[in-house]
Amino acid sequence: MAPTTHTHTIELTDEGEARLRAKAARAGLSVGDWLQKLADKEAGTDPAEELLRAYLNRTPEQIAADREAVMRTAIPPRPLPPGKTLEDVVVGIWPGDKTDDEIYAALERLS
């Protein structure tokens, strides 16, 4: 069953709307999608936050089972491409839609 959705209308000044459009554009989103992500984050319903909470609250048994599953499916290491370092093949563009600040904050909570 699909979740119920609700629509809300807000009034913005021209300056406020311009700022929202700029923030949304920097994230590659429409204003509506950017506001939805912000609302989900603030309401604690951001799927990434829920996954992080579940990860941080695993039992010792769940951690052991997760490690076992990773080791069972681990791919053998491959040699580095000629002329590349490990950093060259690991560091790159994050494929998700989180900002660097959101990634750093999540990593900080994990450490």
Jmol script that loads the backbone (N, CA, C; Angstrom):
load data "model"
ATOM      1  N   MET A   1       0.840  -1.176   0.000  1.00  0.00           N
ATOM      2  CA  MET A   1       0.000   0.000   0.000  1.00  0.00           C
ATOM      3  C   MET A   1       0.887   1.243   0.000  1.00  0.00           C
ATOM      4  N   ALA A   2       0.639   2.157  -0.897  1.00  0.00           N
ATOM      5  CA  ALA A   2       1.431   3.382  -1.007  1.00  0.00           C
ATOM      6  C   ALA A   2       1.146   4.295   0.184  1.00  0.00           C
ATOM      7  N   PRO A   3       2.188   4.993   0.660  1.00  0.00           N
ATOM      8  CA  PRO A   3       1.964   5.903   1.787  1.00  0.00           C
ATOM      9  C   PRO A   3       1.068   7.070   1.366  1.00  0.00           C
ATOM     10  N   THR A   4       0.318   7.579   2.321  1.00  0.00           N
ATOM     11  CA  THR A   4      -0.510   8.749   2.077  1.00  0.00           C
ATOM     12  C   THR A   4       0.398   9.961   1.954  1.00  0.00           C
ATOM     13  N   THR A   5       0.102  10.835   1.012  1.00  0.00           N
ATOM     14  CA  THR A   5       0.884  12.052   0.874  1.00  0.00           C
ATOM     15  C   THR A   5      -0.003  13.256   1.165  1.00  0.00           C
ATOM     16  N   HIS A   6       0.628  14.335   1.539  1.00  0.00           N
ATOM     17  CA  HIS A   6      -0.087  15.564   1.865  1.00  0.00           C
ATOM     18  C   HIS A   6       0.582  16.718   1.135  1.00  0.00           C
ATOM     19  N   THR A   7      -0.186  17.708   0.775  1.00  0.00           N
ATOM     20  CA  THR A   7       0.332  18.893   0.105  1.00  0.00           C
ATOM     21  C   THR A   7       0.136  20.097   1.017  1.00  0.00           C
ATOM     22  N   HIS A   8       1.181  20.928   1.111  1.00  0.00           N
ATOM     23  CA  HIS A   8       1.127  22.145   1.915  1.00  0.00           C
ATOM     24  C   HIS A   8       1.545  23.309   1.037  1.00  0.00           C
ATOM     25  N   THR A   9       0.965  24.457   1.276  1.00  0.00           N
ATOM     26  CA  THR A   9       1.306  25.666   0.531  1.00  0.00           C
ATOM     27  C   THR A   9       1.967  26.641   1.483  1.00  0.00           C
ATOM     28  N   ILE A  10       3.073  27.226   1.032  1.00  0.00           N
ATOM     29  CA  ILE A  10       3.746  28.243   1.850  1.00  0.00           C
ATOM     30  C   ILE A  10       3.941  29.485   0.996  1.00  0.00           C
ATOM     31  N   GLU A  11       4.017  30.626   1.664  1.00  0.00           N
ATOM     32  CA  GLU A  11       4.268  31.882   0.971  1.00  0.00           C
ATOM     33  C   GLU A  11       5.713  32.268   1.200  1.00  0.00           C
ATOM     34  N   LEU A  12       6.393  32.625   0.111  1.00  0.00           N
ATOM     35  CA  LEU A  12       7.795  33.015   0.174  1.00  0.00           C
ATOM     36  C   LEU A  12       7.974  34.387  -0.440  1.00  0.00           C
ATOM     37  N   THR A  13       8.945  35.122   0.077  1.00  0.00           N
ATOM     38  CA  THR A  13       9.324  36.361  -0.588  1.00  0.00           C
ATOM     39  C   THR A  13      10.070  35.988  -1.861  1.00  0.00           C
ATOM     40  N   ASP A  14      10.238  36.932  -2.753  1.00  0.00           N
ATOM     41  CA  ASP A  14      11.013  36.671  -3.970  1.00  0.00           C
ATOM     42  C   ASP A  14      12.433  36.237  -3.603  1.00  0.00           C
ATOM     43  N   GLU A  15      13.004  36.912  -2.604  1.00  0.00           N
ATOM     44  CA  GLU A  15      14.361  36.572  -2.170  1.00  0.00           C
ATOM     45  C   GLU A  15      14.413  35.153  -1.601  1.00  0.00           C
ATOM     46  N   GLY A  16      13.427  34.797  -0.785  1.00  0.00           N
ATOM     47  CA  GLY A  16      13.388  33.454  -0.208  1.00  0.00           C
ATOM     48  C   GLY A  16      13.260  32.382  -1.274  1.00  0.00           C
ATOM     49  N   GLU A  17      12.416  32.631  -2.261  1.00  0.00           N
ATOM     50  CA  GLU A  17      12.254  31.654  -3.336  1.00  0.00           C
ATOM     51  C   GLU A  17      13.536  31.527  -4.155  1.00  0.00           C
ATOM     52  N   ALA A  18      14.193  32.651  -4.411  1.00  0.00           N
ATOM     53  CA  ALA A  18      15.440  32.611  -5.174  1.00  0.00           C
ATOM     54  C   ALA A  18      16.493  31.797  -4.431  1.00  0.00           C
ATOM     55  N   ARG A  19      16.562  31.970  -3.118  1.00  0.00           N
ATOM     56  CA  ARG A  19      17.534  31.198  -2.331  1.00  0.00           C
ATOM     57  C   ARG A  19      17.209  29.701  -2.367  1.00  0.00           C
ATOM     58  N   LEU A  20      15.919  29.377  -2.244  1.00  0.00           N
ATOM     59  CA  LEU A  20      15.533  27.963  -2.319  1.00  0.00           C
ATOM     60  C   LEU A  20      15.863  27.370  -3.681  1.00  0.00           C
ATOM     61  N   ARG A  21      15.573  28.106  -4.732  1.00  0.00           N
ATOM     62  CA  ARG A  21      15.882  27.623  -6.084  1.00  0.00           C
ATOM     63  C   ARG A  21      17.383  27.388  -6.245  1.00  0.00           C
ATOM     64  N   ALA A  22      18.191  28.291  -5.696  1.00  0.00           N
ATOM     65  CA  ALA A  22      19.645  28.149  -5.803  1.00  0.00           C
ATOM     66  C   ALA A  22      20.121  26.915  -5.031  1.00  0.00           C
ATOM     67  N   LYS A  23      19.614  26.718  -3.821  1.00  0.00           N
ATOM     68  CA  LYS A  23      19.999  25.541  -3.035  1.00  0.00           C
ATOM     69  C   LYS A  23      19.571  24.256  -3.738  1.00  0.00           C
ATOM     70  N   ALA A  24      18.358  24.242  -4.252  1.00  0.00           N
ATOM     71  CA  ALA A  24      17.860  23.060  -4.951  1.00  0.00           C
ATOM     72  C   ALA A  24      18.696  22.789  -6.196  1.00  0.00           C
ATOM     73  N   ALA A  25      19.028  23.827  -6.933  1.00  0.00           N
ATOM     74  CA  ALA A  25      19.820  23.670  -8.156  1.00  0.00           C
ATOM     75  C   ALA A  25      21.199  23.100  -7.833  1.00  0.00           C
ATOM     76  N   ARG A  26      21.821  23.579  -6.734  1.00  0.00           N
ATOM     77  CA  ARG A  26      23.138  23.050  -6.350  1.00  0.00           C
ATOM     78  C   ARG A  26      23.059  21.561  -6.033  1.00  0.00           C
ATOM     79  N   ALA A  27      21.914  21.111  -5.544  1.00  0.00           N
ATOM     80  CA  ALA A  27      21.723  19.686  -5.241  1.00  0.00           C
ATOM     81  C   ALA A  27      21.203  18.926  -6.457  1.00  0.00           C
ATOM     82  N   GLY A  28      20.962  19.623  -7.566  1.00  0.00           N
ATOM     83  CA  GLY A  28      20.450  18.974  -8.768  1.00  0.00           C
ATOM     84  C   GLY A  28      18.993  18.557  -8.641  1.00  0.00           C
ATOM     85  N   LEU A  29      18.225  19.294  -7.833  1.00  0.00           N
ATOM     86  CA  LEU A  29      16.834  18.938  -7.564  1.00  0.00           C
ATOM     87  C   LEU A  29      15.908  20.103  -7.892  1.00  0.00           C
ATOM     88  N   SER A  30      14.630  19.771  -8.057  1.00  0.00           N
ATOM     89  CA  SER A  30      13.620  20.820  -8.138  1.00  0.00           C
ATOM     90  C   SER A  30      13.404  21.366  -6.732  1.00  0.00           C
ATOM     91  N   VAL A  31      12.791  22.530  -6.629  1.00  0.00           N
ATOM     92  CA  VAL A  31      12.509  23.093  -5.298  1.00  0.00           C
ATOM     93  C   VAL A  31      11.631  22.133  -4.497  1.00  0.00           C
ATOM     94  N   GLY A  32      10.612  21.552  -5.144  1.00  0.00           N
ATOM     95  CA  GLY A  32       9.723  20.620  -4.442  1.00  0.00           C
ATOM     96  C   GLY A  32      10.454  19.406  -3.922  1.00  0.00           C
ATOM     97  N   ASP A  33      11.331  18.812  -4.741  1.00  0.00           N
ATOM     98  CA  ASP A  33      12.091  17.637  -4.299  1.00  0.00           C
ATOM     99  C   ASP A  33      13.063  17.998  -3.188  1.00  0.00           C
ATOM    100  N   TRP A  34      13.709  19.174  -3.296  1.00  0.00           N
ATOM    101  CA  TRP A  34      14.643  19.602  -2.262  1.00  0.00           C
ATOM    102  C   TRP A  34      13.918  19.814  -0.934  1.00  0.00           C
ATOM    103  N   LEU A  35      12.740  20.465  -1.003  1.00  0.00           N
ATOM    104  CA  LEU A  35      11.960  20.676   0.224  1.00  0.00           C
ATOM    105  C   LEU A  35      11.482  19.354   0.817  1.00  0.00           C
ATOM    106  N   GLN A  36      11.127  18.379  -0.039  1.00  0.00           N
ATOM    107  CA  GLN A  36      10.703  17.066   0.453  1.00  0.00           C
ATOM    108  C   GLN A  36      11.842  16.383   1.197  1.00  0.00           C
ATOM    109  N   LYS A  37      13.054  16.436   0.629  1.00  0.00           N
ATOM    110  CA  LYS A  37      14.211  15.837   1.299  1.00  0.00           C
ATOM    111  C   LYS A  37      14.472  16.533   2.636  1.00  0.00           C
ATOM    112  N   LEU A  38      14.375  17.847   2.650  1.00  0.00           N
ATOM    113  CA  LEU A  38      14.582  18.599   3.885  1.00  0.00           C
ATOM    114  C   LEU A  38      13.532  18.215   4.926  1.00  0.00           C
ATOM    115  N   ALA A  39      12.274  18.125   4.502  1.00  0.00           N
ATOM    116  CA  ALA A  39      11.194  17.755   5.423  1.00  0.00           C
ATOM    117  C   ALA A  39      11.411  16.348   5.964  1.00  0.00           C
ATOM    118  N   ASP A  40      11.794  15.405   5.102  1.00  0.00           N
ATOM    119  CA  ASP A  40      12.049  14.035   5.551  1.00  0.00           C
ATOM    120  C   ASP A  40      13.188  14.003   6.567  1.00  0.00           C
ATOM    121  N   LYS A  41      14.239  14.754   6.289  1.00  0.00           N
ATOM    122  CA  LYS A  41      15.383  14.778   7.201  1.00  0.00           C
ATOM    123  C   LYS A  41      14.980  15.356   8.557  1.00  0.00           C
ATOM    124  N   GLU A  42      14.294  16.474   8.534  1.00  0.00           N
ATOM    125  CA  GLU A  42      13.889  17.132   9.780  1.00  0.00           C
ATOM    126  C   GLU A  42      12.876  16.302  10.567  1.00  0.00           C
ATOM    127  N   ALA A  43      12.025  15.577   9.859  1.00  0.00           N
ATOM    128  CA  ALA A  43      11.007  14.757  10.529  1.00  0.00           C
ATOM    129  C   ALA A  43      11.566  13.411  10.978  1.00  0.00           C
ATOM    130  N   GLY A  44      12.818  13.144  10.621  1.00  0.00           N
ATOM    131  CA  GLY A  44      13.419  11.869  11.007  1.00  0.00           C
ATOM    132  C   GLY A  44      12.947  10.716  10.153  1.00  0.00           C
ATOM    133  N   THR A  45      12.477  11.007   8.933  1.00  0.00           N
ATOM    134  CA  THR A  45      11.996   9.937   8.063  1.00  0.00           C
ATOM    135  C   THR A  45      12.880   9.761   6.834  1.00  0.00           C
ATOM    136  N   ASP A  46      14.080  10.333   6.876  1.00  0.00           N
ATOM    137  CA  ASP A  46      15.020  10.182   5.774  1.00  0.00           C
ATOM    138  C   ASP A  46      15.478   8.729   5.733  1.00  0.00           C
ATOM    139  N   PRO A  47      15.268   8.022   4.608  1.00  0.00           N
ATOM    140  CA  PRO A  47      15.656   6.609   4.530  1.00  0.00           C
ATOM    141  C   PRO A  47      17.121   6.371   4.877  1.00  0.00           C
ATOM    142  N   ALA A  48      18.005   7.272   4.495  1.00  0.00           N
ATOM    143  CA  ALA A  48      19.419   7.097   4.819  1.00  0.00           C
ATOM    144  C   ALA A  48      19.635   7.166   6.326  1.00  0.00           C
ATOM    145  N   GLU A  49      18.935   8.071   6.986  1.00  0.00           N
ATOM    146  CA  GLU A  49      19.052   8.175   8.447  1.00  0.00           C
ATOM    147  C   GLU A  49      18.516   6.916   9.126  1.00  0.00           C
ATOM    148  N   GLU A  50      17.415   6.390   8.598  1.00  0.00           N
ATOM    149  CA  GLU A  50      16.853   5.162   9.173  1.00  0.00           C
ATOM    150  C   GLU A  50      17.830   4.003   9.021  1.00  0.00           C
ATOM    151  N   LEU A  51      18.464   3.892   7.867  1.00  0.00           N
ATOM    152  CA  LEU A  51      19.458   2.839   7.652  1.00  0.00           C
ATOM    153  C   LEU A  51      20.649   3.013   8.585  1.00  0.00           C
ATOM    154  N   LEU A  52      21.094   4.247   8.760  1.00  0.00           N
ATOM    155  CA  LEU A  52      22.217   4.502   9.657  1.00  0.00           C
ATOM    156  C   LEU A  52      21.859   4.127  11.091  1.00  0.00           C
ATOM    157  N   ARG A  53      20.660   4.495  11.548  1.00  0.00           N
ATOM    158  CA  ARG A  53      20.230   4.130  12.901  1.00  0.00           C
ATOM    159  C   ARG A  53      20.208   2.614  13.078  1.00  0.00           C
ATOM    160  N   ALA A  54      19.661   1.909  12.064  1.00  0.00           N
ATOM    161  CA  ALA A  54      19.609   0.445  12.143  1.00  0.00           C
ATOM    162  C   ALA A  54      21.019  -0.131  12.199  1.00  0.00           C
ATOM    163  N   TYR A  55      21.919   0.421  11.407  1.00  0.00           N
ATOM    164  CA  TYR A  55      23.309  -0.055  11.390  1.00  0.00           C
ATOM    165  C   TYR A  55      23.974   0.160  12.743  1.00  0.00           C
ATOM    166  N   LEU A  56      23.794   1.331  13.316  1.00  0.00           N
ATOM    167  CA  LEU A  56      24.443   1.651  14.589  1.00  0.00           C
ATOM    168  C   LEU A  56      23.860   0.881  15.767  1.00  0.00           C
ATOM    169  N   ASN A  57      22.646   0.379  15.621  1.00  0.00           N
ATOM    170  CA  ASN A  57      21.991  -0.323  16.733  1.00  0.00           C
ATOM    171  C   ASN A  57      21.982  -1.833  16.568  1.00  0.00           C
ATOM    172  N   ARG A  58      22.893  -2.382  15.730  1.00  0.00           N
ATOM    173  CA  ARG A  58      22.955  -3.834  15.552  1.00  0.00           C
ATOM    174  C   ARG A  58      23.459  -4.522  16.812  1.00  0.00           C
ATOM    175  N   THR A  59      22.963  -5.724  17.026  1.00  0.00           N
ATOM    176  CA  THR A  59      23.426  -6.527  18.157  1.00  0.00           C
ATOM    177  C   THR A  59      24.764  -7.164  17.783  1.00  0.00           C
ATOM    178  N   PRO A  60      25.531  -7.642  18.775  1.00  0.00           N
ATOM    179  CA  PRO A  60      26.783  -8.346  18.458  1.00  0.00           C
ATOM    180  C   PRO A  60      26.547  -9.533  17.516  1.00  0.00           C
ATOM    181  N   GLU A  61      25.416 -10.207  17.675  1.00  0.00           N
ATOM    182  CA  GLU A  61      25.105 -11.344  16.799  1.00  0.00           C
ATOM    183  C   GLU A  61      24.870 -10.871  15.359  1.00  0.00           C
ATOM    184  N   GLN A  62      24.175  -9.741  15.214  1.00  0.00           N
ATOM    185  CA  GLN A  62      23.934  -9.202  13.871  1.00  0.00           C
ATOM    186  C   GLN A  62      25.244  -8.760  13.214  1.00  0.00           C
ATOM    187  N   ILE A  63      26.130  -8.171  14.005  1.00  0.00           N
ATOM    188  CA  ILE A  63      27.431  -7.752  13.477  1.00  0.00           C
ATOM    189  C   ILE A  63      28.219  -8.966  12.997  1.00  0.00           C
ATOM    190  N   ALA A  64      28.244 -10.026  13.807  1.00  0.00           N
ATOM    191  CA  ALA A  64      28.962 -11.246  13.417  1.00  0.00           C
ATOM    192  C   ALA A  64      28.357 -11.849  12.152  1.00  0.00           C
ATOM    193  N   ALA A  65      27.033 -11.876  12.068  1.00  0.00           N
ATOM    194  CA  ALA A  65      26.368 -12.415  10.874  1.00  0.00           C
ATOM    195  C   ALA A  65      26.675 -11.564   9.646  1.00  0.00           C
ATOM    196  N   ASP A  66      26.694 -10.244   9.808  1.00  0.00           N
ATOM    197  CA  ASP A  66      27.020  -9.352   8.694  1.00  0.00           C
ATOM    198  C   ASP A  66      28.453  -9.585   8.217  1.00  0.00           C
ATOM    199  N   ARG A  67      29.382  -9.735   9.151  1.00  0.00           N
ATOM    200  CA  ARG A  67      30.781  -9.999   8.773  1.00  0.00           C
ATOM    201  C   ARG A  67      30.892 -11.308   8.011  1.00  0.00           C
ATOM    202  N   GLU A  68      30.214 -12.327   8.493  1.00  0.00           N
ATOM    203  CA  GLU A  68      30.233 -13.634   7.831  1.00  0.00           C
ATOM    204  C   GLU A  68      29.674 -13.521   6.410  1.00  0.00           C
ATOM    205  N   ALA A  69      28.575 -12.800   6.253  1.00  0.00           N
ATOM    206  CA  ALA A  69      27.970 -12.646   4.933  1.00  0.00           C
ATOM    207  C   ALA A  69      28.915 -11.907   3.984  1.00  0.00           C
ATOM    208  N   VAL A  70      29.597 -10.897   4.480  1.00  0.00           N
ATOM    209  CA  VAL A  70      30.535 -10.155   3.637  1.00  0.00           C
ATOM    210  C   VAL A  70      31.681 -11.061   3.204  1.00  0.00           C
ATOM    211  N   MET A  71      32.196 -11.840   4.118  1.00  0.00           N
ATOM    212  CA  MET A  71      33.319 -12.711   3.782  1.00  0.00           C
ATOM    213  C   MET A  71      32.909 -13.806   2.799  1.00  0.00           C
ATOM    214  N   ARG A  72      31.675 -14.258   2.880  1.00  0.00           N
ATOM    215  CA  ARG A  72      31.197 -15.285   1.939  1.00  0.00           C
ATOM    216  C   ARG A  72      31.084 -14.738   0.529  1.00  0.00           C
ATOM    217  N   THR A  73      30.741 -13.479   0.414  1.00  0.00           N
ATOM    218  CA  THR A  73      30.508 -12.895  -0.903  1.00  0.00           C
ATOM    219  C   THR A  73      31.642 -11.994  -1.362  1.00  0.00           C
ATOM    220  N   ALA A  74      32.728 -11.958  -0.584  1.00  0.00           N
ATOM    221  CA  ALA A  74      33.841 -11.068  -0.930  1.00  0.00           C
ATOM    222  C   ALA A  74      34.426 -11.435  -2.292  1.00  0.00           C
ATOM    223  N   ILE A  75      34.722 -10.424  -3.046  1.00  0.00           N
ATOM    224  CA  ILE A  75      35.339 -10.603  -4.359  1.00  0.00           C
ATOM    225  C   ILE A  75      36.853 -10.591  -4.162  1.00  0.00           C
ATOM    226  N   PRO A  76      37.548 -11.534  -4.746  1.00  0.00           N
ATOM    227  CA  PRO A  76      39.015 -11.532  -4.587  1.00  0.00           C
ATOM    228  C   PRO A  76      39.610 -10.224  -5.102  1.00  0.00           C
ATOM    229  N   PRO A  77      40.679  -9.758  -4.489  1.00  0.00           N
ATOM    230  CA  PRO A  77      41.276  -8.493  -4.924  1.00  0.00           C
ATOM    231  C   PRO A  77      41.782  -8.582  -6.365  1.00  0.00           C
ATOM    232  N   ARG A  78      41.700  -7.467  -7.047  1.00  0.00           N
ATOM    233  CA  ARG A  78      42.204  -7.377  -8.419  1.00  0.00           C
ATOM    234  C   ARG A  78      43.469  -6.532  -8.414  1.00  0.00           C
ATOM    235  N   PRO A  79      44.349  -6.776  -9.347  1.00  0.00           N
ATOM    236  CA  PRO A  79      45.545  -5.922  -9.422  1.00  0.00           C
ATOM    237  C   PRO A  79      45.152  -4.503  -9.846  1.00  0.00           C
ATOM    238  N   LEU A  80      45.942  -3.542  -9.408  1.00  0.00           N
ATOM    239  CA  LEU A  80      45.694  -2.153  -9.795  1.00  0.00           C
ATOM    240  C   LEU A  80      45.995  -1.978 -11.276  1.00  0.00           C
ATOM    241  N   PRO A  81      45.231  -1.126 -11.958  1.00  0.00           N
ATOM    242  CA  PRO A  81      45.551  -0.836 -13.361  1.00  0.00           C
ATOM    243  C   PRO A  81      46.944  -0.210 -13.463  1.00  0.00           C
ATOM    244  N   PRO A  82      47.622  -0.438 -14.569  1.00  0.00           N
ATOM    245  CA  PRO A  82      48.965   0.143 -14.729  1.00  0.00           C
ATOM    246  C   PRO A  82      48.943   1.664 -14.538  1.00  0.00           C
ATOM    247  N   GLY A  83      49.893   2.154 -13.775  1.00  0.00           N
ATOM    248  CA  GLY A  83      50.020   3.588 -13.553  1.00  0.00           C
ATOM    249  C   GLY A  83      49.054   4.163 -12.532  1.00  0.00           C
ATOM    250  N   LYS A  84      48.227   3.327 -11.865  1.00  0.00           N
ATOM    251  CA  LYS A  84      47.254   3.807 -10.879  1.00  0.00           C
ATOM    252  C   LYS A  84      47.693   3.409  -9.471  1.00  0.00           C
ATOM    253  N   THR A  85      47.353   4.270  -8.518  1.00  0.00           N
ATOM    254  CA  THR A  85      47.563   3.936  -7.112  1.00  0.00           C
ATOM    255  C   THR A  85      46.229   3.498  -6.521  1.00  0.00           C
ATOM    256  N   LEU A  86      46.274   2.944  -5.313  1.00  0.00           N
ATOM    257  CA  LEU A  86      45.034   2.562  -4.637  1.00  0.00           C
ATOM    258  C   LEU A  86      44.134   3.785  -4.467  1.00  0.00           C
ATOM    259  N   GLU A  87      44.718   4.912  -4.122  1.00  0.00           N
ATOM    260  CA  GLU A  87      43.923   6.134  -3.965  1.00  0.00           C
ATOM    261  C   GLU A  87      43.238   6.527  -5.277  1.00  0.00           C
ATOM    262  N   ASP A  88      43.936   6.351  -6.410  1.00  0.00           N
ATOM    263  CA  ASP A  88      43.346   6.690  -7.700  1.00  0.00           C
ATOM    264  C   ASP A  88      42.068   5.906  -7.965  1.00  0.00           C
ATOM    265  N   VAL A  89      42.040   4.631  -7.576  1.00  0.00           N
ATOM    266  CA  VAL A  89      40.872   3.807  -7.895  1.00  0.00           C
ATOM    267  C   VAL A  89      39.804   3.853  -6.812  1.00  0.00           C
ATOM    268  N   VAL A  90      40.151   4.364  -5.626  1.00  0.00           N
ATOM    269  CA  VAL A  90      39.173   4.425  -4.540  1.00  0.00           C
ATOM    270  C   VAL A  90      38.509   5.787  -4.456  1.00  0.00           C
ATOM    271  N   VAL A  91      39.277   6.851  -4.614  1.00  0.00           N
ATOM    272  CA  VAL A  91      38.756   8.206  -4.469  1.00  0.00           C
ATOM    273  C   VAL A  91      38.114   8.629  -5.782  1.00  0.00           C
ATOM    274  N   GLY A  92      36.956   9.231  -5.683  1.00  0.00           N
ATOM    275  CA  GLY A  92      36.275   9.683  -6.888  1.00  0.00           C
ATOM    276  C   GLY A  92      35.019  10.440  -6.543  1.00  0.00           C
ATOM    277  N   ILE A  93      34.047  10.385  -7.406  1.00  0.00           N
ATOM    278  CA  ILE A  93      32.785  11.090  -7.214  1.00  0.00           C
ATOM    279  C   ILE A  93      31.804  10.167  -6.517  1.00  0.00           C
ATOM    280  N   TRP A  94      31.206  10.669  -5.456  1.00  0.00           N
ATOM    281  CA  TRP A  94      30.201   9.904  -4.716  1.00  0.00           C
ATOM    282  C   TRP A  94      28.981   9.712  -5.619  1.00  0.00           C
ATOM    283  N   PRO A  95      28.501   8.453  -5.791  1.00  0.00           N
ATOM    284  CA  PRO A  95      27.408   8.221  -6.733  1.00  0.00           C
ATOM    285  C   PRO A  95      26.016   8.584  -6.204  1.00  0.00           C
ATOM    286  N   GLY A  96      25.898   8.895  -4.923  1.00  0.00           N
ATOM    287  CA  GLY A  96      24.583   9.177  -4.344  1.00  0.00           C
ATOM    288  C   GLY A  96      24.202  10.644  -4.451  1.00  0.00           C
ATOM    289  N   ASP A  97      23.127  11.009  -3.731  1.00  0.00           N
ATOM    290  CA  ASP A  97      22.635  12.382  -3.809  1.00  0.00           C
ATOM    291  C   ASP A  97      22.898  13.153  -2.516  1.00  0.00           C
ATOM    292  N   LYS A  98      23.706  12.579  -1.624  1.00  0.00           N
ATOM    293  CA  LYS A  98      24.037  13.267  -0.374  1.00  0.00           C
ATOM    294  C   LYS A  98      25.143  14.287  -0.629  1.00  0.00           C
ATOM    295  N   THR A  99      25.116  15.388   0.127  1.00  0.00           N
ATOM    296  CA  THR A  99      26.174  16.383   0.012  1.00  0.00           C
ATOM    297  C   THR A  99      27.396  15.893   0.776  1.00  0.00           C
ATOM    298  N   ASP A 100      28.539  16.511   0.508  1.00  0.00           N
ATOM    299  CA  ASP A 100      29.763  16.157   1.240  1.00  0.00           C
ATOM    300  C   ASP A 100      29.544  16.335   2.739  1.00  0.00           C
ATOM    301  N   ASP A 101      28.875  17.421   3.137  1.00  0.00           N
ATOM    302  CA  ASP A 101      28.640  17.671   4.565  1.00  0.00           C
ATOM    303  C   ASP A 101      27.800  16.556   5.192  1.00  0.00           C
ATOM    304  N   GLU A 102      26.795  16.057   4.469  1.00  0.00           N
ATOM    305  CA  GLU A 102      25.969  14.968   4.993  1.00  0.00           C
ATOM    306  C   GLU A 102      26.786  13.680   5.126  1.00  0.00           C
ATOM    307  N   ILE A 103      27.664  13.420   4.159  1.00  0.00           N
ATOM    308  CA  ILE A 103      28.524  12.235   4.218  1.00  0.00           C
ATOM    309  C   ILE A 103      29.484  12.352   5.395  1.00  0.00           C
ATOM    310  N   TYR A 104      30.132  13.523   5.541  1.00  0.00           N
ATOM    311  CA  TYR A 104      31.061  13.720   6.654  1.00  0.00           C
ATOM    312  C   TYR A 104      30.357  13.576   7.999  1.00  0.00           C
ATOM    313  N   ALA A 105      29.152  14.098   8.105  1.00  0.00           N
ATOM    314  CA  ALA A 105      28.397  13.998   9.369  1.00  0.00           C
ATOM    315  C   ALA A 105      28.078  12.535   9.687  1.00  0.00           C
ATOM    316  N   ALA A 106      27.685  11.774   8.672  1.00  0.00           N
ATOM    317  CA  ALA A 106      27.382  10.359   8.890  1.00  0.00           C
ATOM    318  C   ALA A 106      28.641   9.598   9.295  1.00  0.00           C
ATOM    319  N   LEU A 107      29.760   9.879   8.632  1.00  0.00           N
ATOM    320  CA  LEU A 107      31.025   9.236   8.989  1.00  0.00           C
ATOM    321  C   LEU A 107      31.457   9.606  10.401  1.00  0.00           C
ATOM    322  N   GLU A 108      31.235  10.848  10.778  1.00  0.00           N
ATOM    323  CA  GLU A 108      31.586  11.299  12.137  1.00  0.00           C
ATOM    324  C   GLU A 108      30.775  10.521  13.172  1.00  0.00           C
ATOM    325  N   ARG A 109      29.488  10.292  12.897  1.00  0.00           N
ATOM    326  CA  ARG A 109      28.652   9.538  13.835  1.00  0.00           C
ATOM    327  C   ARG A 109      29.111   8.087  13.929  1.00  0.00           C
ATOM    328  N   LEU A 110      29.677   7.558  12.859  1.00  0.00           N
ATOM    329  CA  LEU A 110      30.149   6.173  12.877  1.00  0.00           C
ATOM    330  C   LEU A 110      31.457   6.011  13.631  1.00  0.00           C
ATOM    331  N   SER A 111      32.258   7.073  13.703  1.00  0.00           N
ATOM    332  CA  SER A 111      33.581   6.940  14.328  1.00  0.00           C
ATOM    333  C   SER A 111      33.549   7.166  15.813  1.00  0.00           C
TER     334      SER A 111
END
end "model"
wireframe off; spacefill off
backbone 0.3
color backbone group
